[in-house]
Amino acid sequence: MKLLTQYETESEADVASIRLEQKGIATFVSSRRPMGFPLGTIGPPMIALWVVLDDQFDDATALLFNPDHTVVHALSPDEIETIKNGIQGGDQSAALGALGWLGTGIFLFVAVVYLITGLQ
């Protein structure tokens, strides 16, 4: 998977993603929200548009600048849907794994604090 470009709004990224997928390019849109602080946020959101298959990167780049570009490695809509379902499933397992590590970290932190305060 290669980063194609970034946008400030999700709608811009979605429009580009749809346009690329209509030409047979498998894409993935991910967002990174601005940093949150108690008094507000810093920086604009960065919405990333990824090309899922590395061999489609050159076609995707060409399509951004020339909508009439002929895609060499085009996928069918069914193939794109299968790929996207696999990516979304992977995101869910990564999130569950992160939650597991977070829970473990909290448990260890509480255990260390208990030992430290219990020894005094």
C-alpha positions as CSV (number, residue, x, y, z in Angstrom):
1,M,0.0,0.0,0.0
2,K,1.4,3.4,-1.0
3,L,0.4,6.9,0.0
4,L,-0.9,8.7,-3.0
5,T,-1.8,12.1,-1.6
6,Q,-3.4,13.9,1.3
7,Y,-6.5,16.1,1.6
8,E,-7.9,18.5,4.2
9,T,-11.4,17.2,4.0
10,E,-12.9,13.7,3.8
11,S,-15.2,14.7,1.0
12,E,-12.2,15.6,-1.3
13,A,-10.6,12.3,-0.5
14,D,-13.8,10.4,-1.0
15,V,-14.4,12.0,-4.4
16,A,-10.9,11.2,-5.6
17,S,-11.2,7.6,-4.2
18,I,-14.5,7.1,-6.1
19,R,-13.0,8.5,-9.3
20,L,-10.0,6.1,-9.0
21,E,-12.1,3.1,-8.2
22,Q,-14.4,3.7,-11.2
23,K,-11.3,3.3,-13.3
24,G,-10.3,0.1,-11.5
25,I,-7.8,1.4,-8.9
26,A,-8.2,-0.1,-5.4
27,T,-8.0,2.8,-2.8
28,F,-8.2,3.3,0.9
29,V,-9.0,6.5,2.7
30,S,-7.6,7.0,6.2
31,S,-7.9,10.0,8.4
32,R,-5.6,11.5,11.0
33,R,-7.4,14.0,13.1
34,P,-5.7,17.1,14.5
35,M,-4.0,16.9,17.9
36,G,-6.6,17.5,20.6
37,F,-5.8,19.7,23.6
38,P,-8.1,20.9,26.4
39,L,-8.4,24.3,24.8
40,G,-8.9,23.1,21.2
41,T,-7.1,21.4,18.3
42,I,-3.9,22.1,16.5
43,G,-3.5,21.7,12.8
44,P,-5.8,20.8,10.0
45,P,-7.0,17.2,9.6
46,M,-5.0,15.2,7.1
47,I,-7.0,12.7,5.1
48,A,-4.7,10.2,3.4
49,L,-5.6,8.5,0.1
50,W,-3.8,5.3,-0.4
51,V,-3.3,3.0,-3.4
52,V,-3.8,-0.5,-2.1
53,L,-1.8,-2.4,-4.7
54,D,1.7,-1.1,-5.4
55,D,1.5,-2.0,-9.1
56,Q,-1.4,0.5,-9.5
57,F,0.4,3.5,-8.0
58,D,1.7,4.8,-11.3
59,D,-1.8,4.5,-12.9
60,A,-3.4,6.3,-9.9
61,T,-0.9,9.1,-10.1
62,A,-1.5,9.5,-13.8
63,L,-5.3,9.5,-13.2
64,L,-5.1,12.4,-10.7
65,F,-3.5,14.6,-13.4
66,N,-5.2,13.1,-16.5
67,P,-8.8,11.7,-16.1
68,D,-8.5,10.2,-19.6
69,H,-5.5,8.0,-18.6
70,T,-5.9,4.4,-19.6
71,V,-5.3,2.1,-16.6
72,V,-2.9,-0.7,-17.2
73,H,-3.7,-2.9,-14.2
74,A,-7.5,-2.2,-13.7
75,L,-9.5,-4.3,-11.3
76,S,-13.2,-5.2,-11.5
77,P,-15.6,-3.7,-9.0
78,D,-15.9,-7.2,-7.3
79,E,-12.1,-7.4,-6.9
80,I,-12.0,-4.0,-5.4
81,E,-14.8,-4.8,-3.0
82,T,-13.0,-8.0,-1.9
83,I,-9.8,-6.1,-1.2
84,K,-11.6,-3.4,0.7
85,N,-13.4,-6.0,2.9
86,G,-10.0,-7.5,3.7
87,I,-8.6,-4.1,4.7
88,Q,-11.5,-3.3,7.0
89,G,-11.3,-6.6,8.7
90,G,-7.6,-6.0,9.3
91,D,-8.3,-2.6,10.8
92,Q,-10.7,-4.2,13.3
93,S,-8.2,-6.9,14.4
94,A,-5.5,-4.2,14.8
95,A,-7.9,-2.1,16.9
96,L,-8.7,-5.1,19.1
97,G,-5.0,-5.9,19.5
98,A,-4.3,-2.3,20.5
99,L,-7.1,-2.5,23.1
100,G,-5.6,-5.7,24.5
101,W,-2.2,-4.0,24.9
102,L,-3.8,-0.9,26.5
103,G,-5.6,-3.1,29.0
104,T,-2.4,-4.9,29.8
105,G,-0.6,-1.6,30.2
106,I,-3.2,-0.2,32.6
107,F,-3.1,-3.4,34.7
108,L,0.7,-3.2,35.0
109,F,0.6,0.5,35.9
110,V,-2.0,-0.1,38.6
111,A,0.1,-3.1,39.9
112,V,3.3,-1.0,40.1
113,V,1.5,1.9,41.9
114,Y,0.0,-0.6,44.3
115,L,3.4,-2.1,45.1
116,I,5.0,1.2,45.5
117,T,2.3,2.7,47.8
118,G,2.0,-0.6,49.7
119,L,5.7,-0.8,50.5
120,Q,5.7,2.6,52.2
